Amino acid sequence: MTEKCEAKWTPTEDQINNIIIPAMQGTAQQYANYANELRCPPEFIALMLRDIADTFEENALTDKKDCECC
């Protein structure tokens, strides 16, 4: 998404309650399990998640497709 899209898009209450919150909780639990299995410090898990976020941001910057909201 471009900055223009990000400024326009807002999740609905239904999306927040039924998709976003459960996804965030599931992801947090999954990575807590990874931390337990790896026996690594929380900072390593944070680094993994930061790398994932960075990939999404980089793809958004290089993606030249127009999105529906723009």
N, CA and C atoms as an extended XYZ file, in Angstrom:
210
Properties=species:S:1:pos:R:3:atomname:S:1:resname:S:1:resid:I:1 pbc="F F F"
N         0.837       -1.188        0.000 N   MET     1
C         0.000        0.000        0.000 CA  MET     1
C         0.869        1.234        0.000 C   MET     1
N         0.401        2.239       -0.640 N   THR     2
C         1.120        3.496       -0.627 CA  THR     2
C         0.683        4.309        0.580 C   THR     2
N         1.405        5.408        0.834 N   GLU     3
C         1.012        6.261        1.959 CA  GLU     3
C        -0.408        6.770        1.763 C   GLU     3
N        -0.763        7.055        0.502 N   LYS     4
C        -2.108        7.530        0.211 CA  LYS     4
C        -3.139        6.478        0.627 C   LYS     4
N        -2.861        5.214        0.315 N   CYS     5
C        -3.768        4.131        0.690 CA  CYS     5
C        -3.838        3.982        2.200 C   CYS     5
N        -2.685        4.042        2.850 N   GLU     6
C        -2.649        3.879        4.293 CA  GLU     6
C        -3.472        4.956        4.988 C   GLU     6
N        -3.463        6.149        4.442 N   ALA     7
C        -4.211        7.247        5.042 CA  ALA     7
C        -5.711        7.047        4.857 C   ALA     7
N        -6.119        6.384        3.783 N   LYS     8
C        -7.536        6.192        3.491 CA  LYS     8
C        -8.130        4.963        4.163 C   LYS     8
N        -7.359        3.899        4.300 N   TRP     9
C        -7.914        2.641        4.784 CA  TRP     9
C        -8.009        2.622        6.293 C   TRP     9
N        -9.154        2.213        6.771 N   THR    10
C        -9.378        2.015        8.198 CA  THR    10
C       -10.150        0.719        8.358 C   THR    10
N        -9.690       -0.164        9.239 N   PRO    11
C       -10.420       -1.432        9.400 CA  PRO    11
C       -11.782       -1.199       10.049 C   PRO    11
N       -12.716       -2.059        9.685 N   THR    12
C       -14.029       -1.996       10.319 CA  THR    12
C       -13.946       -2.625       11.697 C   THR    12
N       -14.936       -2.388       12.502 N   GLU    13
C       -14.993       -2.992       13.840 CA  GLU    13
C       -15.006       -4.516       13.719 C   GLU    13
N       -15.736       -5.024       12.734 N   ASP    14
C       -15.787       -6.467       12.501 CA  ASP    14
C       -14.408       -7.011       12.130 C   ASP    14
N       -13.681       -6.319       11.265 N   GLN    15
C       -12.333       -6.746       10.892 CA  GLN    15
C       -11.402       -6.737       12.099 C   GLN    15
N       -11.515       -5.717       12.919 N   ILE    16
C       -10.677       -5.624       14.117 CA  ILE    16
C       -10.951       -6.802       15.047 C   ILE    16
N       -12.229       -7.051       15.325 N   ASN    17
C       -12.602       -8.088       16.293 CA  ASN    17
C       -12.429       -9.506       15.770 C   ASN    17
N       -12.666       -9.722       14.484 N   ASN    18
C       -12.711      -11.080       13.956 CA  ASN    18
C       -11.492      -11.495       13.149 C   ASN    18
N       -10.672      -10.531       12.748 N   ILE    19
C        -9.491      -10.869       11.956 CA  ILE    19
C        -8.217      -10.349       12.618 C   ILE    19
N        -8.161       -9.064       12.860 N   ILE    20
C        -6.920       -8.433       13.303 CA  ILE    20
C        -6.505       -8.893       14.696 C   ILE    20
N        -7.384       -8.772       15.673 N   ILE    21
C        -7.026       -9.165       17.041 CA  ILE    21
C        -6.700      -10.654       17.130 C   ILE    21
N        -7.545      -11.550       16.567 N   PRO    22
C        -7.174      -12.970       16.620 CA  PRO    22
C        -5.855      -13.273       15.902 C   PRO    22
N        -5.598      -12.598       14.793 N   ALA    23
C        -4.335      -12.825       14.072 CA  ALA    23
C        -3.144      -12.388       14.915 C   ALA    23
N        -3.258      -11.238       15.552 N   MET    24
C        -2.167      -10.754       16.395 CA  MET    24
C        -1.948      -11.679       17.586 C   MET    24
N        -3.029      -12.134       18.200 N   GLN    25
C        -2.903      -13.045       19.339 CA  GLN    25
C        -2.304      -14.377       18.902 C   GLN    25
N        -2.750      -14.886       17.757 N   GLY    26
C        -2.213      -16.144       17.249 CA  GLY    26
C        -0.742      -16.038       16.904 C   GLY    26
N        -0.359      -14.923       16.292 N   THR    27
C         1.044      -14.706       15.939 CA  THR    27
C         1.898      -14.610       17.196 C   THR    27
N         1.415      -13.873       18.186 N   ALA    28
C         2.160      -13.740       19.441 CA  ALA    28
C         2.351      -15.105       20.095 C   ALA    28
N         1.309      -15.923       20.107 N   GLN    29
C         1.415      -17.256       20.707 CA  GLN    29
C         2.374      -18.137       19.915 C   GLN    29
N         2.287      -18.061       18.594 N   GLN    30
C         3.175      -18.863       17.752 CA  GLN    30
C         4.633      -18.508       18.020 C   GLN    30
N         4.947      -17.224       18.102 N   TYR    31
C         6.333      -16.816       18.332 CA  TYR    31
C         6.775      -17.059       19.773 C   TYR    31
N         5.855      -17.038       20.715 N   ALA    32
C         6.194      -17.428       22.091 CA  ALA    32
C         6.571      -18.908       22.119 C   ALA    32
N         5.848      -19.699       21.342 N   ASN    33
C         6.192      -21.125       21.247 CA  ASN    33
C         7.560      -21.318       20.610 C   ASN    33
N         7.866      -20.534       19.561 N   TYR    34
C         9.195      -20.606       18.944 CA  TYR    34
C        10.279      -20.277       19.970 C   TYR    34
N        10.040      -19.231       20.763 N   ALA    35
C        11.021      -18.827       21.770 CA  ALA    35
C        11.255      -19.958       22.769 C   ALA    35
N        10.179      -20.618       23.173 N   ASN    36
C        10.316      -21.736       24.107 CA  ASN    36
C        11.068      -22.896       23.467 C   ASN    36
N        10.733      -23.187       22.219 N   GLU    37
C        11.384      -24.302       21.533 CA  GLU    37
C        12.860      -24.014       21.269 C   GLU    37
N        13.157      -22.791       20.870 N   LEU    38
C        14.534      -22.411       20.575 CA  LEU    38
C        15.345      -22.106       21.841 C   LEU    38
N        14.625      -21.802       22.911 N   ARG    39
C        15.267      -21.360       24.159 CA  ARG    39
C        16.151      -20.143       23.899 C   ARG    39
N        15.574      -19.214       23.158 N   CYS    40
C        16.307      -18.004       22.795 CA  CYS    40
C        15.748      -16.810       23.560 C   CYS    40
N        16.492      -15.721       23.607 N   PRO    41
C        16.002      -14.528       24.300 CA  PRO    41
C        14.879      -13.850       23.499 C   PRO    41
N        14.016      -13.129       24.180 N   PRO    42
C        12.918      -12.440       23.506 CA  PRO    42
C        13.405      -11.480       22.417 C   PRO    42
N        14.601      -10.942       22.597 N   GLU    43
C        15.149      -10.009       21.600 CA  GLU    43
C        15.331      -10.684       20.243 C   GLU    43
N        15.634      -11.983       20.233 N   PHE    44
C        15.787      -12.691       18.968 CA  PHE    44
C        14.442      -12.820       18.265 C   PHE    44
N        13.394      -13.091       19.022 N   ILE    45
C        12.046      -13.168       18.450 CA  ILE    45
C        11.639      -11.801       17.914 C   ILE    45
N        11.962      -10.744       18.650 N   ALA    46
C        11.656       -9.391       18.185 CA  ALA    46
C        12.370       -9.104       16.874 C   ALA    46
N        13.608       -9.559       16.748 N   LEU    47
C        14.359       -9.381       15.508 CA  LEU    47
C        13.683      -10.118       14.353 C   LEU    47
N        13.227      -11.341       14.604 N   MET    48
C        12.517      -12.098       13.569 CA  MET    48
C        11.273      -11.345       13.097 C   MET    48
N        10.499      -10.845       14.055 N   LEU    49
C         9.273      -10.128       13.705 CA  LEU    49
C         9.577       -8.808       12.991 C   LEU    49
N        10.659       -8.147       13.408 N   ARG    50
C        11.059       -6.897       12.761 CA  ARG    50
C        11.450       -7.150       11.306 C   ARG    50
N        12.147       -8.261       11.056 N   ASP    51
C        12.523       -8.619        9.689 CA  ASP    51
C        11.292       -8.854        8.822 C   ASP    51
N        10.279       -9.489        9.390 N   ILE    52
C         9.035       -9.706        8.653 CA  ILE    52
C         8.379       -8.373        8.327 C   ILE    52
N         8.290       -7.490        9.311 N   ALA    53
C         7.694       -6.168        9.088 CA  ALA    53
C         8.473       -5.388        8.039 C   ALA    53
N         9.797       -5.451        8.111 N   ASP    54
C        10.631       -4.747        7.131 CA  ASP    54
C        10.361       -5.242        5.715 C   ASP    54
N        10.160       -6.538        5.562 N   THR    55
C         9.875       -7.100        4.244 CA  THR    55
C         8.567       -6.539        3.692 C   THR    55
N         7.550       -6.453        4.531 N   PHE    56
C         6.279       -5.886        4.086 CA  PHE    56
C         6.449       -4.426        3.673 C   PHE    56
N         7.193       -3.670        4.458 N   GLU    57
C         7.408       -2.262        4.135 CA  GLU    57
C         8.203       -2.103        2.852 C   GLU    57
N         9.232       -2.907        2.669 N   GLU    58
C        10.038       -2.836        1.443 CA  GLU    58
C         9.205       -3.190        0.227 C   GLU    58
N         8.367       -4.211        0.340 N   ASN    59
C         7.507       -4.594       -0.775 CA  ASN    59
C         6.502       -3.504       -1.100 C   ASN    59
N         6.004       -2.821       -0.085 N   ALA    60
C         5.056       -1.733       -0.318 CA  ALA    60
C         5.721       -0.586       -1.072 C   ALA    60
N         6.984       -0.339       -0.777 N   LEU    61
C         7.697        0.743       -1.439 CA  LEU    61
C         8.050        0.406       -2.888 C   LEU    61
N         8.301       -0.870       -3.163 N   THR    62
C         8.701       -1.257       -4.513 CA  THR    62
C         7.545       -1.725       -5.366 C   THR    62
N         6.386       -1.954       -4.763 N   ASP    63
C         5.217       -2.415       -5.502 CA  ASP    63
C         4.646       -1.252       -6.303 C   ASP    63
N         4.595       -1.406       -7.611 N   LYS    64
C         4.132       -0.315       -8.455 CA  LYS    64
C         2.678       -0.474       -8.869 C   LYS    64
N         2.003       -1.492       -8.369 N   LYS    65
C         0.598       -1.700       -8.694 CA  LYS    65
C        -0.245       -0.698       -7.942 C   LYS    65
N        -1.322       -0.255       -8.572 N   ASP    66
C        -2.266        0.599       -7.867 CA  ASP    66
C        -3.172       -0.277       -7.027 C   ASP    66
N        -3.483        0.182       -5.845 N   CYS    67
C        -4.400       -0.572       -5.007 CA  CYS    67
C        -5.815       -0.020       -5.176 C   CYS    67
N        -6.791       -0.744       -4.681 N   GLU    68
C        -8.185       -0.362       -4.842 CA  GLU    68
C        -8.524        0.964       -4.170 C   GLU    68
N        -7.809        1.296       -3.114 N   CYS    69
C        -8.190        2.477       -2.339 CA  CYS    69
C        -7.652        3.778       -2.905 C   CYS    69
N        -6.772        3.736       -3.880 N   CYS    70
C        -6.177        4.966       -4.414 CA  CYS    70
C        -6.843        5.434       -5.684 C   CYS    70
